[in-house]
Amino acid sequence: MPRRYKQRNCRKLDGRRNFKPSGIPSRELEKVELDLDEFEAVRLCDYDGMNQIEAAEAMAVSRATVQRLLTTGRKKIVDVLLNKKELLISHEHPKE
């Protein structure tokens, strides 16, 4: 049986956001979905300059969870940039 989802403190977004290469219709692009908690971990560490321990405290999760979220989030972002895909940022917590 899977573990229960632990609520994470994430800044709410005002709707779903997407980013895509210019000049290519969205219907022709493969989509990659970045979960809100992955986005929040990347924002806190890479944009706001927090270290993983500070980000973990802000999100109310373990440092290991932040590290995992950073790894998956960064991989998705680089995949989108390198392979001309559309990035969808969820506006809700996953598994809610």
C-alpha positions as CSV (number, residue, x, y, z in Angstrom):
1,M,0.0,0.0,0.0
2,P,1.5,3.4,-1.0
3,R,2.3,6.0,1.7
4,R,-0.1,8.7,2.4
5,Y,0.6,12.0,0.6
6,K,2.2,14.6,2.9
7,Q,0.8,18.1,2.4
8,R,3.5,20.5,1.1
9,N,3.6,24.3,1.5
10,C,3.7,25.7,-2.0
11,R,2.8,29.1,-3.4
12,K,-0.5,28.9,-5.3
13,L,-0.5,29.8,-9.0
14,D,-3.5,31.6,-10.5
15,G,-4.3,28.9,-13.1
16,R,-2.4,26.5,-15.2
17,R,0.7,27.9,-17.0
18,N,2.3,26.7,-20.1
19,F,5.5,27.6,-22.0
20,K,6.3,26.5,-25.5
21,P,8.7,27.2,-28.4
22,S,7.5,30.1,-30.5
23,G,6.3,29.3,-34.0
24,I,5.1,25.8,-33.3
25,P,1.4,25.1,-32.6
26,S,0.8,23.6,-29.2
27,R,-1.1,20.7,-30.8
28,E,2.1,19.6,-32.5
29,L,4.2,19.6,-29.3
30,E,4.8,16.8,-26.8
31,K,3.7,18.0,-23.3
32,V,5.7,17.7,-20.1
33,E,3.9,18.4,-16.8
34,L,5.9,20.0,-14.0
35,D,4.1,19.4,-10.7
36,L,3.5,22.4,-8.4
37,D,5.8,21.0,-5.7
38,E,8.6,20.5,-8.3
39,F,8.2,24.1,-9.5
40,E,8.2,25.3,-5.9
41,A,11.5,23.5,-5.1
42,V,13.2,24.9,-8.2
43,R,11.9,28.4,-7.4
44,L,13.1,28.4,-3.8
45,C,16.5,26.9,-4.6
46,D,17.4,28.3,-8.0
47,Y,15.4,31.6,-8.1
48,D,15.3,32.6,-4.5
49,G,18.7,31.3,-3.7
50,M,17.8,29.1,-0.7
51,N,19.8,26.0,0.1
52,Q,18.0,22.7,0.3
53,I,17.6,22.8,4.1
54,E,16.0,26.2,3.9
55,A,13.7,25.1,1.1
56,A,12.7,22.0,3.0
57,E,11.7,24.1,6.0
58,A,9.7,26.4,3.8
59,M,7.9,23.5,2.2
60,A,7.5,21.5,5.4
61,V,9.2,18.4,3.9
62,S,12.5,16.7,4.4
63,R,15.7,17.8,2.7
64,A,15.8,14.5,0.8
65,T,12.3,15.3,-0.6
66,V,13.5,18.7,-1.8
67,Q,16.5,17.1,-3.5
68,R,14.3,14.6,-5.3
69,L,11.9,17.3,-6.4
70,L,14.8,19.4,-7.7
71,T,16.2,16.4,-9.6
72,T,12.9,15.6,-11.3
73,G,11.9,19.3,-11.9
74,R,15.2,20.3,-13.4
75,K,15.3,17.2,-15.6
76,K,11.8,18.1,-17.0
77,I,12.8,21.7,-17.6
78,V,16.0,20.8,-19.5
79,D,14.0,18.1,-21.5
80,V,11.6,20.8,-22.6
81,L,14.3,23.2,-23.6
82,L,16.5,20.7,-25.5
83,N,13.7,18.8,-27.2
84,K,11.2,21.5,-28.2
85,K,8.4,20.4,-25.9
86,E,5.7,22.3,-24.2
87,L,6.0,22.8,-20.4
88,L,2.8,22.7,-18.4
89,I,2.9,23.8,-14.8
90,S,0.2,22.4,-12.7
91,H,-1.6,24.9,-10.4
92,E,-2.7,22.3,-7.9
93,H,-0.8,19.9,-5.6
94,P,-0.3,16.5,-7.1
95,K,-2.3,13.6,-5.7
96,E,-4.8,15.9,-4.0
